[in-house]
Amino acid sequence: MMKTFSARTVAALVCVGGVLGKQAPAQPAFQAPVRCGTEARPSDIVAGDFDGDGWTDVTLCHLATSGTGTAVTFFGQADGTFGEVAYSNIGTWSRGLAAGDLNGDGLLDWATTCDGRTYLGYNLGARTFQSSSWISGGNQHGIVIADVNGDARQDVAGTYIDTCTGKHQALVNYGLPGGGFASPSAYTVAVCPDGIVAADLNGDGRPDLATANQTTVSVLRAGAGGGFYSHADYAKGRSGWGSSLVAADFDRDGQTDLAAVNSDDASLSVLHGRADGTLTAAVVYPTSADPREIACADFDDDGWVDIAVTAFIGGQIDLYSGGPDGFVQQAGIPLNAPMGLAAADFNGDGWIDLAATEYADARFAVLFNSLPEPGALAMLAVGAMALLRRRRRTAP
């Protein structure tokens, strides 16, 4: 006998699924990792469509104990796997990796910091890259590509530590009209900057810079005529290398918030933005041991930004579901010594997946989001609504 549902039950199903929307599970759900081997131990990873074929690719950096390291681009295919590979020479120890169009030719390039140099991977098309570098000196860590001065050219900014001179800075190489980049402009920040992000924190339409430091987050406000004002510092609530820093509106109040890892303390600090561009006191969440990289996106499609964190010693990806009351930690995803982390739709199903490097095993893992396909959910919702209307017409 076919099971029937009351009109109230059908209506509830429609409300949960959304009449024309997508289902919103209580927590992110990912399939078992699909792994891809690399020739050396990978650290950072970034995702983007480097060859312009509509499928998401990844670039990652190999760490070399000596000699020359490599940046490797794996080109994505329709089924979410990866085919061709492109190699570029870089330094031995990559500390940061970012993607962006460095020369305005419409092709996605990459940039990484290695051994006191910044390496730029210019996309030549046909799945090839040309690597060049400049000397930045000292100990450079995080890196970001963004137009921070509003001249329609991409700039390259990174964090910099010189223990000999005691300098702790954000270095900005502004893009030049004829191509290339100017010598770095230095902006002082708090002690031991690592992760860096560019985002409009005060709603003036200009990207600001923020760095994750040993115990604080430094914010550099963008000036109307270019450049940045002196840094303002906000306590993270915990101590530890802030190797990753991300910006998003976590609480849906229209203001940009920040989240930083604290590697020594095994924690995640979230600082919410205010309308005047200042930040609230940090809300701290525990992580597994030695958190390294953050990725944020609405993984469960409930309208709230979620967070994923790689824990190198902890051996897993920690997941945090966003909501009106903050973040709720979910069950982690076991991996072997995960470091880099990227969030993107790798198989074209409309859901955000994850890719993480597994340093110890010389490979990276892709975790496909296991939500149903958006089209199937829309058909389910429409069918449920039609059933509801039919039952109402035939009701006595």
Number of C-alpha atoms within 10 A of each C-alpha: 3 4 4 8 12 10 18 10 13 21 18 13 17 22 14 15 20 17 20 15 18 23 23 16 14 11 19 23 19 18 13 14 17 13 16 15 14 18 10 17 21 30 26 27 27 22 23 24 18 29 19 15 12 13 21 24 26 23 23 29 32 28 24 17 10 9 8 14 23 22 27 21 25 22 23 25 18 13 11 20 18 18 10 10 15 14 19 20 18 28 24 18 21 29 22 28 27 22 24 21 19 27 21 13 11 11 17 21 26 26 24 30 28 25 19 20 20 25 24 24 22 22 22 14 12 9 16 17 22 13 18 15 16 13 13 18 13 16 18 28 26 27 27 25 23 24 19 27 21 15 13 12 19 25 25 25 25 29 30 27 21 14 11 7 8 10 18 23 23 29 20 24 18 23 23 14 11 7 12 14 19 13 14 15 13 19 19 18 26 22 18 25 30 29 27 29 23 23 22 20 29 20 16 13 12 20 22 24 25 29 33 35 32 22 21 27 31 24 27 23 22 23 15 12 8 12 18 18 14 14 18 16 20 20 18 27 17 21 18 21 24 31 25 27 27 23 23 20 15 29 19 14 12 13 20 23 25 24 26 32 36 29 25 15 17 21 23 27 24 25 24 23 24 17 13 11 19 17 24 14 15 21 16 19 16 15 25 21 19 23 34 26 28 25 22 23 22 17 31 25 20 18 14 20 21 26 24 25 29 33 29 24 16 20 21 25 29 22 25 24 22 25 16 9 7 15 21 14 17 15 13 19 18 16 22 21 21 32 29 29 28 22 22 22 20 30 19 17 18 15 21 24 24 24 26 31 32 29 23 15 16 18 21 28 20 23 20 23 23 17 22 13 15 16 14 11 19 19 15 19 25 18 15 21 19 13 16 19 14 12 15 11 9 7 8 5
